[in-house]
């Protein structure tokens, strides 16, 4: 809930402050007792052309290049030589932890003929181009060139991998492709969401045949819980009950479990939201971090085409290998995966609905204010970029 959103009681919170557990739980109990929820001050109508326009997608990709964007959690690059190579905003990029402990990012292209020098995730001390064998250190420097005599005048110190701006903040690795571009959002504004002892226990990539914004929207409201998740989430949660907060262009949406009722008889000093709600952090524009009992997911949503999105998911937990706690985490994620499939089926249906040309716009109601905030911010930034 923000300065632009209220509860049915009319109370407001400040626009940049994230509430502590006790305040969130108070708000949830208020909503349970009054059969209410947080809501925005206005609806938003997003033109369907913005989901179908190649020109609009190009502008969105350019925006992703200009901003500091979450590439992965820091826990995915724990050891020297750990790397992740994937496309972001349509550009092949590598992030790697160097021998000095610094995480760096590079354009993933050999300086000879442009072939990618790494794919996927792994650990290495040297990147070797599969085309002609040019090799690079984890600091990006050009190490060796087979048959170097064939390249007279080659200056190795100018032909390393091309670096990108890269930094770590609060357990996340940020990358920015276009240096020198103004970006009012700084990674230091991101709250510390990931516990220090969390490690990556699973990572995967999934392609969804839908526009990236349709996929993102499905995570940002609880209005659909009863209809979409009739036998999965709804029996454990509530119908259209969320607490919505804003911090900058980002949002946090709290989805309480019915188990939260067990706190009513406990001293307030013992109140904790952990295990009694899912907190969804939307880090504008394309990252979702969701908390679950004793674990969390970091999801990076990458636009690939107008109707194709690649989702990169990292599951993190402090549970030890072989422990009962880890077994419980995996069981919980198996259940959550069923709900995720239900969401994806709805998203795919919405993508097909765009082709029907039945709607000139998609309307997001007062209960879907986090989505309205996302579209408002995106539209504002793109308007600035084109003027």
C-alpha positions as CSV (number, residue, x, y, z in Angstrom):
1,X,0.0,0.0,0.0
2,X,1.4,3.4,-1.0
3,X,0.5,7.1,-1.0
4,X,-1.5,6.1,-4.1
5,X,-3.2,3.2,-2.4
6,X,-5.4,2.7,0.6
7,X,-7.1,0.0,2.6
8,X,-10.9,0.0,2.9
9,X,-10.4,1.8,6.3
10,X,-8.9,4.8,4.4
11,X,-5.5,4.5,6.1
12,X,-2.3,5.2,4.1
13,X,1.3,4.4,4.4
14,X,4.3,6.4,3.2
15,X,5.3,5.9,-0.3
16,X,8.9,4.6,0.0
17,X,8.8,2.7,3.3
18,X,8.4,-1.0,3.4
19,X,6.4,-2.0,6.4
20,X,7.9,-4.3,9.1
21,X,6.3,-7.7,9.8
22,X,4.1,-6.4,12.6
23,X,2.5,-3.7,10.5
24,X,1.9,-6.1,7.6
25,X,0.2,-8.6,9.9
26,X,-1.9,-5.8,11.4
27,X,-3.0,-4.8,7.9
28,X,-3.8,-8.4,7.0
29,X,-5.9,-8.9,10.1
30,X,-7.8,-5.7,9.3
31,X,-8.5,-7.0,5.8
32,X,-9.6,-10.4,7.0
33,X,-12.0,-8.9,9.6
34,X,-13.4,-6.4,7.1
35,X,-13.3,-8.7,4.0
36,X,-11.3,-6.0,2.3
37,X,-8.0,-5.6,0.5
38,X,-5.5,-2.9,-0.6
39,X,-6.6,-1.0,-3.7
40,X,-5.3,1.7,-6.0
41,X,-6.8,5.1,-6.7
42,X,-7.4,4.6,-10.4
43,X,-7.6,1.8,-13.0
44,X,-5.1,1.5,-15.9
45,X,-5.9,0.8,-19.5
46,X,-2.9,-0.6,-21.4
47,X,-3.3,-0.6,-25.2
48,X,-3.1,-4.1,-26.7
49,X,-0.9,-2.6,-29.4
50,X,1.9,-2.3,-26.8
51,X,2.0,-6.1,-26.6
52,X,2.0,-6.6,-30.4
53,X,4.2,-3.8,-31.7
54,X,7.7,-4.7,-32.8
55,X,8.7,-1.0,-32.4
56,X,7.5,-1.0,-28.8
57,X,9.4,-4.1,-28.1
58,X,12.6,-2.6,-29.5
59,X,12.1,0.4,-27.3
60,X,11.6,-1.8,-24.2
61,X,14.8,-3.7,-25.1
62,X,16.7,-0.5,-25.4
63,X,15.4,0.6,-22.0
64,X,16.7,-2.7,-20.5
65,X,20.1,-1.9,-21.9
66,X,20.2,1.5,-20.4
67,X,19.1,0.5,-16.9
68,X,20.9,-1.3,-14.1
69,X,19.3,-4.7,-14.4
70,X,19.4,-7.7,-12.1
71,X,21.4,-10.4,-13.9
72,X,21.4,-13.1,-11.2
73,X,21.8,-13.6,-7.4
74,X,25.3,-13.2,-6.0
75,X,24.9,-16.7,-4.6
76,X,25.0,-18.1,-8.2
77,X,28.6,-16.9,-8.5
78,X,30.1,-18.1,-5.2
79,X,33.5,-19.5,-6.3
80,X,36.3,-18.1,-8.3
81,X,35.6,-19.0,-12.0
82,X,31.8,-19.4,-11.5
83,X,30.1,-17.9,-14.5
84,X,26.7,-17.5,-16.1
85,X,26.4,-16.8,-19.9
86,X,23.0,-15.8,-21.3
87,X,21.3,-13.2,-23.4
88,X,19.9,-10.1,-21.7
89,X,17.9,-7.5,-23.7
90,X,18.9,-9.6,-26.8
91,X,22.6,-9.3,-26.1
92,X,24.9,-12.2,-25.2
93,X,26.5,-11.5,-21.8
94,X,28.8,-13.3,-19.4
95,X,29.1,-12.6,-15.7
96,X,32.0,-14.3,-13.9
97,X,33.7,-14.2,-10.5
98,X,37.4,-13.5,-10.8
99,X,40.3,-14.9,-8.8
100,X,40.3,-11.6,-6.9
101,X,36.7,-12.2,-5.8
102,X,35.3,-9.4,-8.0
103,X,32.3,-10.2,-10.2
104,X,32.6,-8.8,-13.7
105,X,30.5,-8.7,-16.8
106,X,31.5,-8.9,-20.5
107,X,29.9,-8.9,-23.9
108,X,30.0,-12.6,-24.8
109,X,31.8,-12.3,-28.1
110,X,35.3,-13.4,-29.1
111,X,37.4,-10.5,-30.3
112,X,38.5,-12.5,-33.4
113,X,35.2,-13.4,-35.2
114,X,32.5,-12.7,-32.6
115,X,31.6,-16.3,-31.6
116,X,30.4,-16.7,-28.0
117,X,33.1,-18.0,-25.7
118,X,30.8,-19.5,-23.1
119,X,27.3,-21.0,-22.8
120,X,25.1,-21.7,-19.8
121,X,26.6,-22.0,-16.3
122,X,29.8,-23.5,-15.0
123,X,33.2,-22.9,-13.5
124,X,36.4,-22.2,-15.3
125,X,39.7,-20.4,-15.1
126,X,39.8,-19.6,-18.9
127,X,37.2,-19.0,-21.6
128,X,38.2,-20.6,-24.9
129,X,36.4,-19.7,-28.1
130,X,35.2,-22.9,-29.8
131,X,35.9,-21.5,-33.3
132,X,39.6,-20.9,-33.4
133,X,40.7,-21.3,-29.8
134,X,41.4,-17.7,-28.7
135,X,41.3,-17.8,-24.9
136,X,40.5,-15.2,-22.2
137,X,41.0,-15.0,-18.5
138,X,38.2,-14.5,-16.0
139,X,39.3,-10.8,-15.9
140,X,38.5,-10.6,-19.6
141,X,42.1,-10.3,-20.8
142,X,43.2,-12.1,-24.0
143,X,45.5,-14.9,-22.9
144,X,46.5,-16.7,-26.0
145,X,46.0,-16.8,-29.8
146,X,46.9,-20.0,-31.7
147,X,49.4,-19.4,-34.5
148,X,49.7,-15.8,-33.5
149,X,52.2,-15.1,-36.3
150,X,49.1,-14.9,-38.6
151,X,48.0,-11.7,-36.8
152,X,50.9,-9.3,-37.2
153,X,50.5,-6.1,-35.1
154,X,47.9,-7.7,-32.8
155,X,47.9,-5.9,-29.5
156,X,46.6,-8.3,-26.8
157,X,46.0,-5.7,-24.3
158,X,43.4,-4.0,-26.5
159,X,41.6,-7.2,-27.6
160,X,40.2,-8.6,-24.3
161,X,36.5,-9.3,-23.9
162,X,34.6,-6.0,-23.9
163,X,33.6,-5.2,-20.3
164,X,30.2,-4.0,-19.1
165,X,29.3,-2.1,-16.0
166,X,28.7,-4.6,-13.2
167,X,28.3,-4.4,-9.4
168,X,26.9,-6.4,-6.5
169,X,24.3,-5.0,-4.1
170,X,22.4,-6.8,-1.3
171,X,22.9,-10.3,-2.7
172,X,22.2,-9.4,-6.4
173,X,24.4,-8.9,-9.4
174,X,23.5,-5.9,-11.5
175,X,24.6,-5.2,-15.1
176,X,24.3,-2.1,-17.3
177,X,25.1,-2.3,-21.0
178,X,24.9,1.3,-22.1
179,X,27.5,3.3,-20.1
180,X,26.9,7.0,-19.6
181,X,23.1,6.7,-20.0
182,X,21.2,8.5,-17.2
183,X,19.5,6.0,-14.8
184,X,17.7,7.5,-11.8
185,X,17.4,4.0,-10.3
186,X,20.6,2.9,-8.5
187,X,21.1,-0.6,-7.3
188,X,21.8,0.7,-3.8
189,X,18.1,1.6,-3.6
190,X,17.2,-2.1,-3.7
191,X,16.3,-3.5,-0.3
192,X,18.3,-6.4,1.3
193,X,15.9,-9.2,0.5
194,X,18.2,-12.3,0.3
195,X,19.6,-13.7,3.6
196,X,23.4,-13.9,3.7
197,X,23.3,-17.7,4.3
198,X,21.1,-18.5,1.3
199,X,22.7,-20.6,-1.5
200,X,21.4,-21.6,-4.9
201,X,20.0,-25.1,-4.7
202,X,18.4,-25.1,-8.2
203,X,18.4,-23.0,-11.4
204,X,16.6,-23.4,-14.6
205,X,15.5,-21.6,-17.7
206,X,12.0,-21.8,-19.2
207,X,10.6,-20.4,-22.4
208,X,7.0,-19.1,-22.4
209,X,5.3,-18.4,-25.7
210,X,3.8,-15.1,-24.6
211,X,4.8,-11.4,-24.3
212,X,7.0,-10.7,-21.3
213,X,4.6,-8.2,-19.8
214,X,1.7,-10.7,-19.8
215,X,3.9,-13.2,-17.9
216,X,5.1,-10.5,-15.4
217,X,1.5,-9.3,-14.7
218,X,0.4,-12.8,-13.5
219,X,2.7,-12.4,-10.5
220,X,1.6,-9.0,-9.3
221,X,-2.0,-9.4,-8.1
222,X,-4.2,-11.7,-5.9
223,X,-7.5,-11.0,-7.7
224,X,-7.1,-14.2,-9.7
225,X,-6.3,-16.6,-6.8
226,X,-9.8,-18.0,-6.4
227,X,-10.5,-18.5,-10.1
228,X,-7.1,-19.6,-11.4
229,X,-5.9,-21.6,-8.4
230,X,-9.1,-23.2,-7.2
231,X,-7.5,-26.4,-5.8
232,X,-4.0,-25.2,-5.2
233,X,-3.4,-21.8,-3.7
234,X,-6.9,-20.7,-2.9
235,X,-7.7,-23.4,-0.2
236,X,-4.6,-22.1,1.7
237,X,-4.8,-18.4,1.0
238,X,-7.6,-15.9,0.6
239,X,-9.8,-14.5,-2.1
240,X,-8.5,-11.2,-3.4
241,X,-6.6,-10.2,-0.2
242,X,-3.2,-8.6,-0.6
243,X,-1.1,-5.8,0.9
244,X,0.6,-3.7,-1.7
245,X,3.6,-1.4,-1.1
246,X,5.7,0.7,-3.4
247,X,9.4,1.6,-3.1
248,X,10.4,3.8,-6.0
249,X,9.1,2.1,-9.2
250,X,9.2,-1.3,-7.4
251,X,6.5,-3.0,-5.6
252,X,6.0,-5.6,-2.8
253,X,2.8,-7.6,-2.8
254,X,2.0,-9.8,0.3
255,X,-0.1,-12.8,-0.2
256,X,-1.1,-14.1,3.2
257,X,-1.8,-17.8,4.1
258,X,-4.7,-18.7,6.2
259,X,-2.1,-20.0,8.7
260,X,-1.5,-16.4,9.7
261,X,-4.6,-16.6,11.9
262,X,-2.5,-18.6,14.3
263,X,-0.7,-15.4,15.3
264,X,-3.8,-13.7,16.8
265,X,-3.3,-15.4,20.1
266,X,0.5,-14.9,20.2
267,X,2.4,-12.0,21.7
268,X,3.2,-9.3,19.1
269,X,6.8,-9.8,19.9
270,X,6.5,-13.3,18.4
271,X,4.8,-12.2,15.2
272,X,6.7,-13.2,12.0
273,X,5.5,-13.2,8.4
274,X,7.9,-16.1,7.6
275,X,5.9,-19.2,6.6
276,X,2.6,-17.4,6.8
277,X,2.7,-15.4,3.6
278,X,4.4,-15.2,0.2
279,X,6.0,-11.8,-0.3
280,X,6.5,-10.9,-4.0
281,X,9.1,-8.2,-4.7
282,X,8.8,-6.7,-8.2
283,X,12.2,-5.1,-9.0
284,X,11.3,-2.9,-11.9
285,X,11.2,-3.6,-14.7
286,X,11.7,-7.4,-15.2
287,X,12.6,-9.2,-11.9
288,X,10.4,-11.0,-9.4
289,X,11.7,-12.2,-6.1
290,X,9.2,-14.4,-4.2
291,X,9.6,-15.7,-0.6
292,X,8.4,-19.2,0.4
293,X,8.8,-21.1,3.7
294,X,12.6,-21.3,4.2
295,X,13.4,-20.5,0.6
296,X,13.0,-17.9,-2.2
297,X,13.0,-17.6,-5.9
298,X,14.8,-15.0,-8.0
299,X,13.2,-14.9,-11.4
300,X,14.6,-12.8,-14.3
301,X,12.1,-12.3,-17.1
302,X,13.8,-11.7,-20.5
303,X,11.9,-10.6,-23.6
304,X,13.0,-12.6,-26.6
305,X,10.3,-11.7,-29.1
306,X,6.8,-10.2,-29.1
307,X,5.3,-13.6,-28.1
308,X,8.4,-15.3,-26.6
309,X,9.8,-14.8,-23.1
310,X,12.7,-16.7,-21.4
311,X,12.4,-17.0,-17.6
312,X,15.6,-17.6,-15.6
313,X,14.8,-19.0,-12.1
314,X,17.2,-19.3,-9.2
315,X,15.9,-21.2,-6.1
316,X,17.8,-20.2,-2.9
317,X,17.7,-21.7,0.6
318,X,19.9,-22.1,3.7
319,X,18.7,-25.7,4.2
320,X,21.6,-28.2,4.2
321,X,22.1,-31.0,1.7
322,X,20.4,-34.2,2.8
323,X,18.5,-32.5,5.6
324,X,14.8,-32.8,6.3
325,X,14.5,-29.1,5.9
326,X,15.7,-29.3,2.3
327,X,13.2,-32.1,1.6
328,X,10.5,-29.8,2.9
329,X,11.7,-27.0,0.6
330,X,11.6,-29.3,-2.4
331,X,8.1,-30.6,-1.5
332,X,6.9,-27.0,-1.2
333,X,8.4,-26.1,-4.5
334,X,6.7,-29.1,-6.2
335,X,3.4,-27.7,-5.0
336,X,4.2,-24.2,-6.1
337,X,5.1,-25.5,-9.5
338,X,1.6,-26.7,-10.0
339,X,0.3,-23.2,-9.4
340,X,3.0,-21.8,-11.7
341,X,1.7,-24.1,-14.5
342,X,-1.8,-22.8,-13.9
343,X,-0.5,-19.2,-14.2
344,X,1.4,-20.0,-17.4
345,X,-1.7,-21.6,-19.0
346,X,-3.6,-18.4,-18.3
347,X,-0.8,-16.3,-19.7
348,X,-0.8,-18.4,-22.9
349,X,-4.5,-17.9,-23.2
350,X,-4.1,-14.2,-22.8
351,X,-1.5,-14.2,-25.5
352,X,-4.0,-16.0,-27.8
353,X,-6.6,-13.4,-26.8
354,X,-4.4,-10.7,-28.2
355,X,-4.6,-12.4,-31.6
356,X,-8.4,-12.2,-31.4
357,X,-8.2,-8.4,-31.6
358,X,-11.3,-8.3,-29.4
359,X,-9.8,-5.7,-27.1
360,X,-8.2,-2.3,-27.8
361,X,-6.8,-2.3,-24.3
362,X,-6.4,-4.5,-21.2
363,X,-7.8,-3.0,-18.1
364,X,-6.2,-3.3,-14.7
365,X,-8.6,-2.6,-11.8
366,X,-8.1,-1.1,-8.4
367,X,-7.1,-4.5,-7.0
368,X,-4.3,-4.7,-9.6
369,X,-2.4,-1.5,-8.6
370,X,1.1,-3.0,-8.8
371,X,0.5,-3.8,-12.5
372,X,-0.8,-0.3,-13.1
373,X,2.3,1.1,-11.4
374,X,4.5,-1.0,-13.6
375,X,2.8,0.1,-16.8
376,X,2.7,3.8,-15.8
377,X,6.5,3.7,-15.0
378,X,7.3,1.9,-18.3
379,X,5.2,4.2,-20.4
380,X,6.7,7.3,-18.7
381,X,10.3,6.1,-19.3
382,X,9.6,5.2,-22.9
383,X,8.0,8.6,-23.5
384,X,11.1,10.3,-22.1
385,X,13.4,8.2,-24.3
386,X,11.5,9.1,-27.5
387,X,11.2,12.8,-26.8
